[in-house]
Amino acid sequence: MSKVKHYFALGLVAMLIAMVACSSSNSPISVTLSPSSARMIDQSQSLAITATVANDSSGEGVSWNLTGPGSLSSSTGLSVTYASPTASFTSAQQATVTATSVADQTKSASLRITVNPNPQIPFQTLANGTVGTPYSQMITLTGGTAPFQWSVYDGPILTGYKVGGSVPDGLTLNASTGAISGTPSVGGTWYFEATATDAAGMVAINGLMSIQINSIATPGNPVPFLNQPLVPTAASPGSPAFTLRVSGTGFVSGATIDFNGTPLPTTFIDNEHLTATAPATNVANAATVAVTVVNPAPGGGSSNVVYFPIAAPETTVLFAAAANSPLSAYEPFGMTVSDFNGDGKPDLAVPTNVRVAVLLGNGDGTFAAASGSPVQVPSPPYDDFASPYVGPIVAADFNHSGHPGFAVAMIQNEAAAILLGNGDGTFVSSSAAFASTIDTTTSALGAADFNADGNLDLAVVNQIYGSGFVALGYGKGAFNMAGNFNITGFPAGIAVGDFNGDGKLDAIVAGGSSDSSGLGSAGLGVSLGNGDGTFTPANGSPISLGQNLSAILVADFNGDGKLDVAATDSSANVLYILLGNGDGTFGPPSTIMVGSGPDAIVAGDFNNDGKLDLAVANYVDNTITLLLGNGDGTFTQASGSPYPVGKGPNQLAAADFNGDGKLDLAVANLTDGTVSILLQQ
């Protein structure tokens, strides 16, 4: 071999050795991803993914590939964004994102992504519970990414009132598991909004949650119910001692007739009749007494108020506006009278648009707004209308505090807010906050103890869909729905009393057609109480009557001990009087012409002659018609009547607002947004 060839061979070998040495000193290309481990996200969410390529001197990066649902976007070579699918699905979906080295396509890395449906709390019925029995129920949740954070939405604080509801007293919601557990302490139905937030920050909300708790409490004495009229209905100042006779329902042995909260020596006749001796000192001076019947504990408590005027009889009834009348009250859809601050002077609660104005009487016919008035009404957890129009209202002591609160219906929402009185003109929402009204457009509310257990219940009438029922109360401002009323047409008013003399409270609902076409039949639905909150239609009910009944009340107009009915017809411009037969049926109606569009009615002895009278608010012609009772079920229009008031009078209340022993009138005027205070002269 020549030297040249030898040296060439040696050089070639050296080159090969150098190449092998160089190759063995460099690591192979590798691909890693961040995040590096499997991930879970929710529907409609995205995830940023970054690739790292080691030992790639070419700098060519990676190519991206997706297997499964979703899409990739915003690729920059070493990063990409995975977007989960937006279409609805019900079970978890699997997707895999793969990054492959461009320089060495045998090198890649993959990330597995589980896509969960968005979390949802489906519509569901939670099991009922029982007071004193341990309760446990898991709220059903679908979708979402664990772990979850649970809560009951209490909503914003609006003038001291929460929005959103709560779980029943004695129960709690586990923030980690969604389990509601504990031992219920009070009966009733609580409405609340459940919220679950998942690990991805997605929120599931169900505002239509509720739990019904059944009570096993032994019934106490009934809350008594007091009829009109008292006998006598009034007295003159300086009268001698006399015997006061009262009638009603639910009286028990040991019950007392109270004059302004002071018990009189009382004789128990039966569960519907009491007598008491009123000493001369109680009627020495002109005044108006708040008469109630009080049953002893357990249960029991005070009845509704009937006013007893102490003033000389009047031959003519004249009214004049009080000093600060009319009062401003924007869109007053309702009104109730009670002594909310315990000073012995009648006060007013007036729903005004989306709040309730609480007006405290000064005792001279003038009023001042209570602290915190107008009261913000808490809205239901489902918040159909966060600021709902409020309308029908009834004052009552729903929690045995000795202080009246009120229930007020939210016209657009299927609920009535329950506000408990503090005794100083301020109020607090009950722990349950709401009672269901089933339908919108609640047209009337009433409060009475329909199952005689010692707790006030709530009667509800809804106009548009024609429903009515009783919700049984349990003494804490919480209620469970019970029996339905017999109704006709589009019910607009309700009155209660014992129409058949069996000692159980009954109800009568006034309804009418919705328009001039006669859609729906006008008339009266009479429901006889079974004593447990359920009802049976009376014989002959519903009673076909009139064109468009609007307001109703019951009292004994002819002194025969049987409850009669007065009902207004806003289309026919008349008042109907039906005398009771004492068995749940009524005689034929007599008709009394009143003003145009009669829309509200109230009873009292306005001229102090010992006979029950009626005042009617006429919505269309802006007047009040006063009908003086003759004591036999007939009436005569008072001289000077009708009396002018504001525009669109639609609510009435009677009380002695200036303490002179004569009944006065408060009139809510819907059209001009005022409350007129008419003082007897």
Disulfide bonds with the S-S distance in Angstrom:
none
